[in-house]
């Protein structure tokens, strides 16, 4: 399969061997059933061993997989009657952010998400999922409209971070992110956030101030990439794996620390192996969250969001996580 990761190679080689035997059986009419069954059992056990013991850095590799489903993939699978909204009415339309109105069953909702490309050309057009200020202002415009018409907001987070270029800074990148944080905190509608890939820095936080935050099993959520943290702490980006283990940025870590409300299981090997199954899992979590949040008053929605973020954060000695310089 295109895009296989390094730690998956033994499994890929085994599956290729099985395919070769099956093809040889079909072409030469020689029965290799017993050998194929033995190798398939070995492949199943190897898959359980590999995917059942993933390191944080391996999960990051899966989160960054070029074939991993994007916001538009999930919108198509989960929602009906999607109408995309373009532009921030100030500067332009940032294609790294998708916004629009759609339906989940009979309920109108506003959907917002980072959008990475499917190939090099698309990634360049979408700036590799790294929004400019106008992207966050477009998102805020959509959220303000949702708040006005009492539509729940669902966001999909998948970005390495906000674009750090000079042009973005000149157009007010930090102000755009800060404004989103402030305004989202006070919206009187349910806000449900799903980290579907990389949740990087303020670029992710700008659309993830929600009542409920969920992460896919192999997603990550952090203030900085492991490569960036390693370059700062040890002056060596090659120490990224060490940083990833110390930073506690996986879904399991963040659930344990109370940063998120739940971990959405992925198909074995990652969401890119079965989009339909993954989308149905996400849909069930969104519906369950809406069933709960729709019963809250406007004041209760704002208060619960405030209390959620107020209690996040624990102080620990960095030596506990092997972060010594």
Steps between C-alpha positions, in 0.01 A plus 500: 500500500630845409615695802589201717684604815838360601372307803235335279748354251524148652120475484485639147765253382305213655176610335678535166625144536145380565379679187778344295403152621134564423589624153729202443219268611259658252745498209670161551206315658719384789341485844683718752199533731676361805799732458274800432294429812817473707632831368163672550497392863856628537397832339206539740725440801765737365239771438375470858857526627586803287180702539444398860835643612540822303743759634400869508723567198339218305157645575626835371608328179148358461346840577711650220432220251447649152191285446340582834139623458448876505221729616329489160510118503319492833251771402399295196458184710335643813283796399233579241436805281837666563523859373851643519552859613798691357698805604544714810357823345826674586781354289420181313417130511748272676469147360681356801174546693166350394177651633138434419147412603356150482268258675563218743175308471235770536719745693677785319863540608796716409813305411853643500830322447858516387549357152820338379551408136482158338809546283782750456300742285203492737725536804660811351156647429392426858836604648543151651211565739669803661252790507569869458314759711218519244440128554436551870289808428294296255455237772394770748255647251337156464493446877345841567227417251446162667472668838248752361274229357558253786672232292745261671861527382713199406871551427761265355859571602790391280787745460874516574424854621399842374714624210810671650591713196562874494183572300287321759660698782450826309130420464460429871541127554530513878207743534278277283576195713455690827166641385375150415596374845315784669188480286470120507514506878179704507286343228164380628472191278651151535855476364643156423862467388662194339879475460527281188875525439751756621381750758788742483545807720278809485407404146302212645381677815340778293212269407503262797350690794216254536266353756620155396831421335564155355808357333540218255708219644812590300458878505733731695437836669784722619638850533797416277615215278744246648757615245458861613517408867814292445666785311428740786582275795791295365595711195450182299183428301606136464399459866135526393412151620636577846300824504181326382518253787560776754235744376199270554314612188315182404126449543547262792724745684263791451198298610687402816582866568141613445572715196257305280172319561560187298714300257333387177633158391658464156503203265809287544793683343331841493198688368630485141435125494122540526349847454138383523555319831691795644236749391223297662695488827546878495133553414385294798720706736366827357140384531554382856662832596218699342240293683668603824581862418165587339339454842715776654396863520706773335650597834580138582678456165722804560564409864587137427745609230661748740529240776647246259791720401542647847591162648745395225865505596722338756847606606766228495875493528631464145752245629204263542479485122867474416512853361832603653713723281 
